[in-house]
Each structure stands twice: as structure tokens, then as C-alpha cells.
């Protein structure tokens, strides 16, 4: 019979092979480093799919107007019962109310258009952790309060890494209203500074792999509602009862522990790697670990 510690070590090694930044983190109540931060429930949205629960972290500190509008839509029940109607494998999962269709609950649908929040002036007071200088699409990339950001010419923006969510729009920069688009697959960074990001998935992401895909020749649009994946509900964490809330924490991206993880990733110090690379990092490859807050005497693993 395999030893538990050996199994955990084997799992950690396997994870390192495929993603050196995705490390199983043993966590107990003895972890008093302060590196792990509780995520307030009012900053979480629980996306309930038919298959399971996905949790989103809101980006209100960066895009306050769009994020507040998204939050208001969630609290109004607007998304409950709607579909992912445009899904392109390895690119986007778009949800909301398709043009010409009626809302199943007859909820208000004429929401005002939102102002673009594509970038903003760099705030020197923000806890910025540098990942890469002279990235292909930014002078700098790094993390700001758990989110991947780019910086150049005094401006900052949220980077479209996989699992980032923006407000869908037409050609008009200020035309987003209710529909949202969830990024998947290879990072679609051509959307950086072109879309208003409102959240990112931090928990339950694998459930998104079960969302039904559309055909490429139709632009991913699934015309038949019966063939779409449905949103059962979307709920703000603070509107849930305590027993339905997940006590999530994530690693402070300004902490020494997170910086050590970046250094390990740069060095590719694991014995598996024979070619160590040049020390450059892809911002979207760096994961911010998230875990359930450990209870007394418990051991848990982070994602």
C-alpha cells in the first residue's frame, strides 16, 4: 500500500512537470505567515452550472463601473436560466441573452450601455509584483492584487489570460450591456486594452470543460437553445447562506512566498528539467494558488 506522503510527493512532481507554478500546498492551522488572504464573499460570484459550481473573483478595484454593473446583473437574477450561446473551443464561452430571444423570467433586459474601462493610469500605491520586462505585448507584466496586469507608458490593464471574464460588446467601445465572455484555451491577449474585464475564475474551472461547444463555421453560435449549456444561477457570495459559501483564500501576490514561486519557475529547478530556459516567464502561465481556508487540524491542497 502506498504511503500517503509518497503519493502527495508523486502528485506534486507530476503537477510540476506540466505546470511548474501549480504546486500542491499543504496547509494547516500552523500556517501563520499571513501570506494567504481571505477573499471576502462580496467579491465572489458563484456560477452554478448543471454539472457543478464555478467561483469568480470580481475585479472592482480595476474596472469599478463595469464590475458594479455585472454585480448588479447577478443580484437581479438576470443570468439565472440563461445559456452559453456562443462557445468556441479553446477560445471563448459567451453567455447572456441572445438577440431576439426572450428572457425566461421576463426580467428587465434594457440595461444601459457601459463605458469602456480598458486601461487606467498606473497607481504607484498598488502592490505590483513584476514578472517580466519587455513582454511581447507590454513593457512590463506582473500581478496586482491577484490579477495579471500589463503596464506601458504610464497605463495599466488586465491581461486576458485563460479564465478571465469580460463584458461582451460590439464595435463600439462603449456598447457592452449584459452579456459576458469567459476566456479559455491559449491566452487571447489581442483583446488586452480592447475589453473591460470584470472577473476571473478562481475555483471549479474544470467544470467549464463540460460546457457544450459550437461549430467553428457558425462562429461558435449555438442556434438551438436545446443544444446549449445552461446557467442554473449566478449568486453573489454574500447573498448566500453561510453553509453554501466556500471559505476561499488565495496567496498574496506581493508576498515573499509568491515571489519565491516565481523564482523557482524562472530557474526550472526541478530535476525533471534538463533544459532550464532563459529565465523568461509567460504571465498567463503563472497561477495564483487558491485554497479552502484550513480548519483546525486539517490539511488541504491549493489549486
C-alpha positions as CSV (number, residue, x, y, z in Angstrom):
1,X,0.0,0.0,0.0
2,X,1.4,3.4,-1.0
3,X,2.5,5.8,1.7
4,X,0.3,9.0,1.8
5,X,3.3,11.3,1.9
6,X,4.8,9.5,-1.1
7,X,1.5,9.8,-3.0
8,X,1.4,13.6,-2.3
9,X,5.0,14.0,-3.4
10,X,4.3,12.0,-6.6
11,X,1.3,14.2,-7.3
12,X,3.3,17.4,-6.7
13,X,6.1,16.2,-9.1
14,X,3.5,15.3,-11.8
15,X,2.0,18.7,-11.4
16,X,5.3,20.4,-11.7
17,X,6.1,18.6,-14.9
18,X,3.0,20.1,-16.6
19,X,3.0,23.4,-14.8
20,X,5.8,24.4,-12.5
21,X,3.7,27.1,-10.9
22,X,0.9,24.7,-9.9
23,X,2.1,23.2,-6.7
24,X,0.2,21.2,-4.1
25,X,0.4,23.3,-1.0
26,X,0.0,21.6,2.4
27,X,-1.9,24.0,4.6
28,X,-2.7,23.6,8.3
29,X,-3.7,26.0,11.0
30,X,0.0,26.3,11.8
31,X,0.4,28.4,8.7
32,X,0.6,31.8,10.4
33,X,2.8,33.5,7.7
34,X,0.0,35.9,6.7
35,X,0.7,35.1,3.0
36,X,-2.8,33.6,2.5
37,X,-5.6,36.2,2.2
38,X,-9.3,35.5,2.9
39,X,-11.4,36.5,-0.1
40,X,-14.5,38.5,1.1
41,X,-17.7,36.9,0.0
42,X,-19.0,40.1,-1.5
43,X,-16.1,39.8,-4.0
44,X,-17.1,36.4,-5.2
45,X,-19.8,35.2,-7.7
46,X,-20.9,31.6,-7.6
47,X,-21.7,30.4,-11.1
48,X,-23.9,27.3,-10.8
49,X,-23.8,25.1,-13.8
50,X,-25.8,21.9,-14.2
51,X,-22.5,20.0,-13.7
52,X,-21.0,21.9,-10.8
53,X,-20.1,25.2,-9.1
54,X,-17.6,27.7,-10.6
55,X,-16.4,30.7,-8.4
56,X,-15.4,34.0,-9.9
57,X,-13.4,36.8,-8.2
58,X,-14.6,40.3,-9.1
59,X,-12.2,42.9,-10.4
60,X,-13.9,46.0,-8.9
61,X,-10.6,47.7,-7.9
62,X,-9.7,47.9,-11.6
63,X,-12.9,48.3,-13.6
64,X,-15.4,49.7,-11.0
65,X,-18.2,50.7,-13.3
66,X,-18.3,47.5,-15.4
67,X,-17.8,45.3,-12.4
68,X,-20.5,47.0,-10.4
69,X,-22.9,46.6,-13.4
70,X,-22.0,42.9,-13.6
71,X,-22.6,42.6,-9.9
72,X,-26.0,44.3,-10.2
73,X,-27.0,41.9,-13.0
74,X,-26.0,39.0,-10.9
75,X,-28.0,40.2,-7.9
76,X,-31.0,40.9,-10.1
77,X,-31.1,37.3,-11.2
78,X,-30.6,38.3,-14.8
79,X,-28.3,35.4,-15.7
80,X,-30.4,32.7,-13.9
81,X,-31.7,30.3,-16.6
82,X,-29.7,31.9,-19.5
83,X,-27.3,29.9,-21.8
84,X,-23.8,29.9,-23.1
85,X,-24.9,30.6,-26.6
86,X,-21.6,31.2,-28.3
87,X,-18.8,28.8,-27.4
88,X,-15.6,28.4,-29.4
89,X,-13.4,25.6,-28.2
90,X,-10.1,26.9,-26.8
91,X,-11.2,30.5,-27.1
92,X,-14.4,31.7,-25.5
93,X,-17.6,30.8,-23.6
94,X,-20.1,33.6,-24.1
95,X,-23.3,33.8,-22.1
96,X,-26.3,36.0,-21.8
97,X,-29.4,36.7,-23.8
98,X,-29.0,36.2,-27.5
99,X,-30.5,38.9,-29.6
100,X,-34.2,38.2,-30.5
101,X,-34.7,35.8,-27.6
102,X,-36.9,36.4,-24.6
103,X,-35.7,36.2,-21.0
104,X,-37.1,33.1,-19.4
105,X,-38.0,35.0,-16.2
106,X,-39.2,38.2,-18.1
107,X,-36.5,40.2,-16.2
108,X,-35.6,43.6,-17.4
109,X,-33.4,43.4,-20.5
110,X,-32.9,47.0,-21.5
111,X,-29.8,47.7,-19.4
112,X,-27.7,50.8,-20.2
113,X,-24.5,50.6,-22.2
114,X,-21.3,50.6,-20.2
115,X,-18.3,53.0,-20.6
116,X,-15.1,51.3,-21.7
117,X,-12.6,50.6,-18.9
118,X,-9.8,49.1,-21.0
119,X,-6.9,50.7,-19.0
120,X,-6.1,53.2,-16.3
121,X,-3.2,55.2,-15.0
122,X,-0.7,53.2,-13.0
123,X,-1.3,53.6,-9.3
124,X,2.1,53.6,-7.5
125,X,0.4,52.6,-4.3
126,X,-0.8,49.3,-5.7
127,X,1.2,46.2,-4.7
128,X,2.7,45.3,-8.1
129,X,4.8,42.2,-8.4
130,X,6.9,42.2,-11.6
131,X,7.0,39.0,-13.7
132,X,8.6,40.1,-17.0
133,X,10.2,43.1,-18.5
134,X,9.6,43.8,-22.2
135,X,6.9,41.2,-22.7
136,X,5.7,40.8,-26.3
137,X,2.6,42.9,-25.7
138,X,3.6,45.1,-22.7
139,X,6.7,46.9,-21.3
140,X,6.0,45.0,-18.0
141,X,3.8,42.2,-16.9
142,X,3.1,41.3,-13.3
143,X,0.5,40.8,-10.6
144,X,-1.6,43.4,-8.9
145,X,-3.8,42.1,-6.0
146,X,-4.0,38.7,-7.6
147,X,-4.7,39.7,-11.1
148,X,-2.3,39.5,-14.1
149,X,-1.7,43.0,-15.5
150,X,0.3,44.7,-18.2
151,X,1.9,48.1,-18.0
152,X,3.3,50.6,-20.5
153,X,3.5,54.3,-20.9
154,X,2.0,55.0,-17.5
155,X,-1.0,52.9,-18.2
156,X,-2.1,49.5,-16.7
157,X,-4.6,46.9,-17.9
158,X,-5.9,43.5,-17.0
159,X,-4.4,40.7,-19.2
160,X,-6.7,38.2,-21.0
161,X,-5.3,35.1,-19.5
162,X,-7.5,31.9,-19.6
163,X,-10.4,32.1,-17.2
164,X,-10.7,35.9,-17.4
165,X,-14.2,37.3,-17.9
166,X,-15.0,40.5,-19.8
167,X,-18.2,42.2,-20.9
168,X,-19.1,41.4,-24.5
169,X,-19.6,44.3,-26.8
170,X,-20.0,45.4,-30.5
171,X,-17.5,47.5,-32.4
172,X,-18.5,50.5,-30.3
173,X,-16.1,50.6,-27.3
174,X,-18.9,51.8,-25.1
175,X,-21.6,49.2,-26.1
176,X,-21.3,46.4,-23.5
177,X,-24.5,45.8,-21.6
178,X,-25.3,42.4,-20.2
179,X,-23.5,39.5,-22.0
180,X,-20.2,38.3,-20.7
181,X,-17.3,36.3,-22.3
182,X,-15.2,33.8,-20.4
183,X,-11.7,33.2,-21.9
184,X,-10.4,29.7,-22.5
185,X,-7.5,28.0,-24.2
186,X,-4.4,29.9,-25.3
187,X,-4.4,33.4,-23.8
188,X,-6.3,35.7,-26.3
189,X,-4.1,38.7,-25.5
190,X,-5.1,40.6,-28.7
191,X,-8.2,41.5,-26.5
192,X,-6.0,43.3,-24.0
193,X,-6.9,47.0,-23.8
194,X,-9.9,46.3,-26.0
195,X,-12.4,44.8,-23.5
196,X,-13.5,45.6,-20.0
197,X,-12.5,42.7,-17.6
198,X,-14.8,42.2,-14.6
199,X,-13.7,39.0,-13.0
200,X,-11.7,35.8,-13.3
201,X,-12.4,32.1,-12.4
202,X,-10.6,31.0,-9.3
203,X,-12.4,27.8,-8.3
204,X,-14.2,25.0,-10.1
205,X,-12.7,25.8,-13.5
206,X,-12.7,22.2,-14.8
207,X,-16.5,22.3,-14.9
208,X,-16.2,24.7,-17.8
209,X,-14.8,21.9,-19.9
210,X,-18.2,20.4,-19.9
211,X,-19.9,23.4,-21.4
212,X,-21.2,22.5,-24.9
213,X,-19.2,23.8,-27.8
214,X,-20.5,25.4,-31.0
215,X,-19.2,24.8,-34.5
216,X,-16.4,27.0,-35.8
217,X,-18.1,27.6,-39.2
218,X,-21.0,29.3,-37.3
219,X,-18.7,31.4,-35.2
220,X,-19.4,29.2,-32.2
221,X,-23.1,30.3,-32.1
222,X,-25.4,27.5,-30.9
223,X,-28.7,28.5,-32.6
224,X,-30.7,25.7,-30.9
225,X,-31.3,26.5,-27.2
226,X,-31.8,22.8,-26.5
227,X,-28.1,22.2,-27.5
228,X,-26.7,24.8,-25.2
229,X,-25.3,24.6,-21.6
230,X,-27.5,26.5,-19.1
231,X,-26.6,28.7,-16.2
232,X,-28.6,27.4,-13.3
233,X,-27.9,30.5,-11.2
234,X,-25.3,33.2,-10.5
235,X,-25.2,34.5,-7.0
236,X,-23.1,37.0,-5.1
237,X,-21.2,35.1,-2.3
238,X,-22.5,37.5,0.4
239,X,-26.1,36.7,-0.7
240,X,-25.7,33.0,0.0
241,X,-26.3,31.4,3.4
242,X,-23.1,30.7,5.4
243,X,-23.3,26.9,4.7
244,X,-23.3,27.5,1.0
245,X,-20.3,29.8,1.0
246,X,-16.8,28.5,0.2
247,X,-14.2,30.0,2.6
248,X,-11.6,30.6,-0.1
249,X,-8.2,32.1,0.3
250,X,-5.5,33.0,-2.2
251,X,-1.8,33.6,-1.9
252,X,-0.8,37.2,-1.7
253,X,0.9,38.0,-5.0
254,X,3.0,40.6,-3.2
255,X,4.3,38.1,-0.6
256,X,7.8,36.6,-0.4
257,X,6.3,33.2,-0.8
258,X,4.7,34.1,-4.2
259,X,8.0,35.7,-5.3
260,X,9.8,32.5,-4.4
261,X,7.4,30.6,-6.6
262,X,8.2,32.9,-9.4
263,X,11.9,32.4,-8.8
264,X,11.5,28.7,-8.9
265,X,9.6,28.9,-12.1
266,X,12.3,31.0,-13.7
267,X,15.0,28.6,-12.6
268,X,13.1,25.5,-13.5
269,X,14.9,24.0,-10.6
270,X,13.0,20.7,-10.6
271,X,15.2,17.7,-11.6
272,X,12.8,16.9,-14.4
273,X,14.1,19.9,-16.5
274,X,17.3,19.3,-18.4
275,X,16.9,22.5,-20.5
276,X,16.5,25.3,-18.0
277,X,15.3,28.0,-20.4
278,X,16.4,31.6,-20.3
279,X,14.5,32.7,-17.2
280,X,11.7,34.4,-19.1
281,X,8.1,33.8,-17.8
282,X,4.8,33.9,-19.5
283,X,2.4,35.9,-17.3
284,X,-0.5,33.7,-18.1
285,X,1.4,30.5,-17.2
286,X,1.8,31.7,-13.6
287,X,-1.0,30.5,-11.4
288,X,-2.2,32.3,-8.2
289,X,-2.8,29.4,-5.8
290,X,-6.3,29.3,-4.2
291,X,-7.4,27.1,-1.4
292,X,-10.2,26.4,1.1
293,X,-9.3,28.0,4.4
294,X,-8.0,25.2,6.6
295,X,-9.8,24.4,9.7
296,X,-8.2,23.3,13.0
297,X,-6.1,20.2,12.5
298,X,-6.9,19.9,8.8
299,X,-4.6,19.6,5.8
300,X,-5.8,20.9,2.4
301,X,-4.5,21.4,-1.1
302,X,-4.5,24.6,-3.1
303,X,-5.3,24.9,-6.8
